Amino acid sequence: MANICVFCASNDKIPEIYKESARELGELIGKRKHNIVYGGGNLSMMGIVARSAQDNGAKAIGVLPRMWKELAKIEDELIAADDLRHRKTLYEMRSNAFIALPGGFGTLDEIFDTIVCRQIGVHQKPFAIVNTNNFFQYLKQHIDKTYTEEFIDPKHRTDYAFVNTPLEAINYVESNLSIK
């Protein structure tokens, strides 16, 4: 059993295809006997993935900055973070793997923070980025350009994986977990 940290959108005005991806990932996390670590609360994809995981047997561990204490809570365990930077540290401490679904600036920040922390040796945890509806197509192209123009050492290509579905994401992180 692993604690899988999920990054995703908190805005509810997004197309249904992304919400369905969150539902599917949560279901897989629960059915595969894992727990979910996420941003806390009940908003949009974050609430959907947590509830879906809970409905399928997972424990939901929310990491919520104190400044958002008024958000509706659905977590089985709530961890209060001092601020957003502290929140990312707590994610890393409480998780065995990471999965990113589509999201906004916060999700992008979490994606790059997770990759950089792995690159510099803070952790060696698996990380999958789910390219639902080609959401991350241009991000992937940009990252590929950083390799071809030698801004990043090619050995870091294995620090994460772009995948197309929640099932591919869960299979990837499970096959690369250091705990079984």
Secondary structure, 3 states (H helix, E strand, C coil): CCEEEEECCCCCCCCHHHHHHHHHHHHHHHHCCCEEEECCCCCHHHHHHHHHHHHCCCCEEEEEEHHHCCCCCCCCEEEEECCHHHHHHHHHHHCCEEEECCCCHHHHHHHHHHHHHHHCCCCCCCEEEECHHHCCHHHHHHHHHHHHCCCCCHHHHHHCEEECCHHHHHHHHHHHCCCC
